[in-house]
Amino acid sequence: MRTTQSLSITLPHDMADMVRAKVSSGEYATESEVIRDGLRVLAARDSAVEKWLREEVAATFDAVKADPAGKTESATETWRQLQAHMDSRSTKAASGT
């Protein structure tokens, strides 16, 4: 019994060119290998997001729901901290550090 299935897919020209370039460079032996590797990376990303949602987001939500007066911050304060973080990263990028 076969363990693979043949599919026909349509890609935008830039993606098709990328697949062909990966094969031409010798990084992959076939176009199918490129697509399979991309799907493995997508599955790993999906798994990481699911794990983050279950372990961090849900836990934080449950903690806030259990103790709404606990350590939470306003949207304004959260935005201020985010802006300070982005400003810090911009300064570091501009200075090359």
TAVENBEL-V931718 format. One record per residue. N is the residue number from 1. PHI is phi in whole degrees, 0 to 359 (NA if undefined). BURIAL is I if it has 16 or more other ideal C-beta (glycine too) atoms within 10 Angstrom, else O. Layout:
N/PHI/BURIAL  N/PHI/BURIAL
This chain:
1/NA/O  2/291/O  3/254/O  4/233/O  5/224/O  6/278/O  7/233/O  8/249/O  9/237/O  10/241/O  11/239/O  12/299/O  13/305/O  14/294/O  15/288/O  16/298/O  17/297/O  18/296/O  19/299/I  20/298/O  21/295/O  22/297/I  23/288/O  24/300/O  25/285/O  26/90/O  27/295/O  28/228/I  29/277/O  30/218/O  31/298/O  32/299/O  33/297/O  34/298/I  35/296/I  36/299/O  37/295/O  38/299/O  39/291/O  40/296/O  41/296/O  42/299/O  43/296/O  44/295/O  45/296/O  46/301/O  47/296/O  48/296/O  49/295/O  50/300/O  51/298/O  52/300/O  53/298/O  54/293/O  55/274/O  56/251/O  57/294/O  58/297/O  59/297/O  60/294/O  61/300/O  62/299/O  63/296/O  64/292/O  65/296/O  66/288/O  67/219/O  68/300/O  69/274/O  70/293/O  71/285/O  72/232/O  73/234/O  74/290/O  75/299/O  76/297/O  77/292/O  78/299/O  79/297/O  80/299/O  81/294/O  82/297/O  83/298/O  84/298/O  85/296/O  86/296/O  87/298/O  88/297/O  89/294/O  90/297/O  91/296/O  92/294/O  93/294/O  94/292/O  95/273/O  96/81/O  97/255/O
